[in-house]
Structure formats: C-alpha cells, structure tokens
Amino acid sequence: MTIGFAPAAMVWHHRRDSIRGYLRQQRGYGKAEALLERKWPERYNALGHAIWHGRVYGGPGRRFGFRWRVYHGVWGSAPFQRLYQSRMPVASLLFQPEWMVVLGILAALGALWRPLLLSLPLLFVLLGVNVVQAYRAAELRGSRRARLVATMLTLVQPFVRYWGRIDHGLTPWRRRGRDGLAAPFPRTLEVWSETWLAAADRLAILEEGCRAAGAPVEAGGDWDRWDLQVRGGILGSARLRMAVEEHGAGRQLARFRVWPRLSRGFVALAAVATVPAAVLGDWDDPRGAALLGALALGLAVRAAFELAAACAVLLRGIGRQEALAEYDLVTTLARQAAKRARF
C-alpha cells in the first residue's frame, strides 16, 4: 500500500494503568521484535537487539558520570547546535537481559565452588549498581512507594520483553539461513560467465540470493577488505571478497574468496570457560574443571556449526551466480530496492 502524510492525523497513546497490563505490553513488544527480525534479520545483531544508529534524547534518567554537552562550534560559529553525549552510555547495558545472565552465572559459580567465592563481592557490587541505577532512572515526583514500583518495573521489564522474543524464536542461538552446512575453511572459487555484469551488480545479485535464503548479510564498508559477510550466529560468521577478470566480448571470470571468522564473543566466552577451568584444576577441584571444560567444548562445537552454516550460504550463493547472471538484472535489483524501501 501507499504511505501518505495526513497533517490532521492524531494518535492517542494509551498508557497502561496496571502492572499486569504494562508487563503484557512489554511482552508484546518482544513478540513484535521477533516477527520483524524474521523478515529483516540483517537489521538485528547476533544477540537479537535492533541495529540502530539514531538517538533518543532524554534516555533512561540520570546516569553515573554522564552528562550532555552542546556542540556550538569554534566561537559559536556552528549554524546548528546539536546535543551530544559526552561518552557512550555504558550504563544502559545494565538493563540488558544478557547482563543479568552474566550476574546469574557469577552467582552460581560462587555458590558451587569454594575457589570462586571471591566473585561474590563483585556480584553484590554489580547488583547494587543495577538497583541504584534503576532507582535513579525512575524519576517520579510521587510517593516513595510509586518510585519503588517504578524501580521494580525498570528491573523486570527487560526480562519480560526478552521472554516475548524467545517465545517467538528471537534467541541468541537462532539460525537464519536454509542452505545446509559446509566445511568451515578458507577457499577460492571461480565462476566463468558469458554475460557481462558490473562487479557491484554481481555482488548485489549474490546479496539478494543470501537474503532470499533467510540469512543476515552485511555489505562491506568503504574501509573494509571484504565485500559481503553472512552471520551464522553469535559465535561465527563468514566473509567474501570478489575480483573480476575481463576477457573481452562480455566474458568474465569472477573469483571469490570465502573464509570463516570467529567473533569476539566466542573469544570472550572461551576465555571465561577455560581460565576458571585451569584455576579449578590447580585448586584440585576436578568436578568444576570438568564442567567448565564441557562448556568450552560445547562452545567450540556451536562455533563450528555457525561457521559451517555461514559458509554454506555464501557457497550456495556463488553456485547460483551463473544461473542468476542470465536472469533479468533489472528485475532483480528493482525487487531488492523495493524490499528495502518497505523497511
């Protein structure tokens, strides 16, 4: 349908008047995010959060050590004044469900094994920071009871919204892409074509094929040494670089380099699992060391699976290059532009 502007339109924002209604609303928000991610997986990161480069002014209340500043130019020469944050709002990460999971893991490790009891004071400090930050975010002028209720809702809201995501498939371990698995090792492939295509158009067709397979694909930027990247999950992805040789009379030889890539998240999680395992081994606690070792092994298997899935999407896309080159290029690119415009 067509989107139009109606200057007389009015929107009525219905605020929930009960805690149950508010929590049901937040769970619905999580469901909506999950449904949107299925259609546009590249708009979300591996953890399931929307990738957005904008800014919402006001933020979740006051933050520790953060203040706003106004850009006014040298000697007030800027034609437009803009509002900036002095630093990245790291405090907003305290309200992410993944952060709460990390605190839960610290609590479990500290309760199960004596060598990790030293982590409990750190856990209490982090929990205290969460509670104080939520209390400061609940800037209400009502009674103390109302502010305590708002603080509780600030702490609970991320979990309820996350529940809506998980209940509809938006999980960190989700898999997007239906092209099977391929051995995750670097390789170079060649495709001979009798139909001339510009390099950008050839990559656009390849990108469209990856999107049609349901995989989150990202195009390289101005300073990147790769052209396309397919994310297999939170732990691994695969990248592609293309070069085209011209052989005259419209004939081309396209060379593709595909290689797997482990994410920084895998490195961090592997360190969290292996370093405590070594410490527990030195403390003569084989049960804890074995459990963390199994966790590290599970991470490695999952990473290999995600790398194989991402490589399979790119390899299948390269395999379709010759057939897609014969397809009407104008129709393909127009369809791709229309899909992006709908977002």
N, C-alpha and C positions, 0 to 999 in steps of 0.2 A: 504494500500500500504506500501511499504518498504521505510524507510528513510535512505539515504546514505550520505556520505561525498564526496563532489567534491572540491578538492583543487583549481581548476581553475575557480570556480564559481565567479561571480561578481554581485553585487547588485547596482542598480542605484537608489539613493534616490532623488525623485522629490520633491523639495521644492515648496510650493505654492507661486505664485508671486502676489497674490491679497488677500485682506482681506476677500472677499466673498469665495474664494477658501479655505482659511485657516479655516474659520468657518464651511464650508461644510465638510472639513476633520475631524474636531473635532466632529461634529455631527455623522459622520460615525464611529468614534472611540466608541462613546457611544452606537451606534447600535450593533457594534461587541461585546462589553462587555455584552449587554443584551442577545445576541444569545449564548454567551459562558456560561453565568450564567444558562440558561435553561438546558444545558447539564451537568454542574458541579455546582449545587447550593451550595455544601459544600465548594467550593473554594471562596465564597463571604460571607461577613458578612451581618448582618441584614440591614444595610443601603445601601447595593449594591456595596460596594467597594471590590476590589480583596484582598484576604488574601495572602500576600506575605511577606516572611521573609528575602528577599535579600536586596541588597543595590545598589543604583545608585550613583556613585561618581559624584561630581560636584554640584548636587542639583539645586534648583531654585535660584541661585545667593546668594548673601550675606544675612545673617540673623542677627537679633538683638541679640547680646550677645553670638553667637555660633561661635566656631572655631574648626578646625580639629586638631587632635593630632595623632602622630605616636607611635605605640607600638613597642618598641625596646628591651624589656626585661631588667632584672637587669644587669647593667654594660654592656649593649649592647650584652647580651648573646642570644637573640632570633634569631633562624636560619632564620626566615622570618619576615620582617617588614610589619605591616598591618596598614591601615588607618582607624581610628575610629572617630566618632563624640563624642564630649565631653558630650553632652546631647541629649535627644530626640528632633528632630527638630519640636517643637511645632508650630513654625511659618508656617510650611507647612499646618497646619489646617486652616489657614486664607483664603486659596484659595478653600476650600471645599464649595459646594453649601449649605450644611446644615448650615454652619456658617452664610452665607448670609441670610438664612431664619430666624435664630435667631435674627439677627440685624433688619430684617423687622418686626418681632413680637414686638421687643422693641420699634421701631418707631411707630407702630400702637397703642400700649398701651399708649405710652406717648402722642400721639396726641388725643386719645379719652377721657382719664380720667385725670382730674387735679391732683389727688394724685400721679400719676406715671410720672409727669413731671420731677421728679428728675432723671429719667432714660435717659433723652435726652442728658445731658452732657456726660454720659458714652457711649451712642450711637455714638456721634460725635468723641469721642476719639478712639473708636474701628474702625470706618470708616476711620479715619485718619491713623491709624496703617496699615489698609489694603492698602490704596493708597500708602503710603510711602514704604511699603514692596514690592508692585508690581513695583514701580519705581526703587527700588534697584535691583530687580530681572531682570529688562530689562537692562542688562549691555551691551549697544551698544556704539560703538565708532563713530557713525554717528552724524547726526544733532540732535538738541533738538526735532525737530518735529518727527523724527524717533523714538526717545526714548519715546515720549509721546504716539505714536501709539502703540508701544510695551507694554507700561504700560496699555493702554486701553484693548489690546488683552489679557493680563495676567489676568485682572479682569473679562473679558467677557467669556473667554474660559471655565471655569468650568460650567457656566450656559448652554452653547451650548452643551457641552458634556453630561451634565445631561439631557438636552432635548432629546438627542438621546437615552439615557437609558429609560426614562419614556415613550417615544413614542413607545418603543418595549417591554414594560412590566417590566423593571427592576426598580421597585419602592420600597420605604421602607414599603409600605403596601401590597406588593405582598404576595401571598400564594402559597407555594410549598408543594405538598402532596395531594393525592386524596383518602384518607381513611375516610372522613367524620369527625364527631366530637364525642368526648367522654367527660363525666363529669370530670372536672379537679380536682381530689382529689387523694391523695396517696392510693395505693392499692398493694396487693401482690397476685401473681398468680402462679399456679403450673402446670407443664406440665410433664406427665409421658411418658417415651419413652422406647421402647423395643430395640431400635437401639443405640448402644454406640457411642457417639461423644465426642471429646475433648471439653473442655469449650471454648477454643479460636475458634475452628471450629464452634461451635454452635453460638457464637456471630458473627462470620463472615457471617454465613447464615442470621442471623437476620439483620445485617447491609446491606447486599445485598438486602434483601426484602424492607428495608426502602428506599434505593436508587432507587429501581425499582418503588416505589410509587412516586418518584419525590421529596422526602423530603431531605433537607440538614441535614445530620447526621454526627456526630463527635465522634471519639473514645476517651475514657478517656486516660490520660497520666499516667506516672509512679507514680505520687503522688496524683492522683485523687481517690476519693472514689465512683466513678461511672464508668460504662463501656461504655455506649452509651448516646448520647444526640441528640435530634431532636429539631431543632429550628422552632418554629411556626411563628416567626416574630421578630420585633424589641423589643417587649414588653415581650414576654414569650417563654419558651421552656419546654421540659420535659426530664427527665433523667431516666436511667435504671441501675440497678445493679443486677447481676445474681450470684447464687450459685447453685452448682450441688451436689446432694447426690448420691453416688454409692450404688446400691442394689445387685450387683453381677450378673453374667451371662449376662453382657452387658446392664442391665436395669439401668435406671437413672431417678431421679426425679429432674427436673430443677425448681428452684424457682426464680421468677422475682419480683423485687421491682420497681415500677414506681411511680414517683411523679412529679408534676408540679413545675415550678420555674420561678418567676418573674425576669425580667432583671433589671440591674441598670438603664437602660434608662427609664423604667417605673417609678422607684422611683424618678428620677430626674424630669421627665415631670410632675408627680403628684405633686411634691413639687412646681414646677413653677406655676401650675394651682391653687393649694389650698391656698398657702401662700398669694399671691396677693388678692385672693377672701376674705380671712379673713381681710386683710388690708382695702379693699374697703368697707367691711361691717362696720368696725369701723369708716370709713370716711362717712358713710351714703350715699353710692352710690350703691343702690340695682341693678341697671342695669348692672354695671360692675361685681358685685359679682355674679349675676345670670348667666352672660355669661361665666365667668371663672368656675363657678360650673358645668355648662353644659359641658364645655370642660373636666373637671375632670371626669365627669360621662361617657363621650364618651371614654376616655382613659381606664376606668375600663372595659367597655363593650368590647372594642377591645382587651384588655389584656386577658379577659376571653375567647374570641373567639380563640386567638392564643394558649393559653394553652390547650384548648379543641382539637384543630387541631393536636398539637404535641402529646398529649396523645393518640389520636386515631391512629396515625401512629405506635407508639410503641405497643399498644394493638393489632392492627391488625397483626403486625409482630410476636408477641408472639402466636397469634392464628394460624399462619401458621407454627409454629415450628414443630408440629408433622408430617404434610404433607411434609415439606421440609427435615425432617430427613430421609425420605425414598428415597429422590431424590439422584442422583449421586453426592456425595460431591465433588469429584474431578472435575467434570464438572463445578459446581457452583463456586468453588474457582478459577479455571483457567479462567473462564469468567470474574470474578471480577478483577483478576490480569491483564488481557488483557485490560480492560476498563481503569484501572489506568495507564497502560503503554502508552496508546494513548495520555494521557494528557502530 
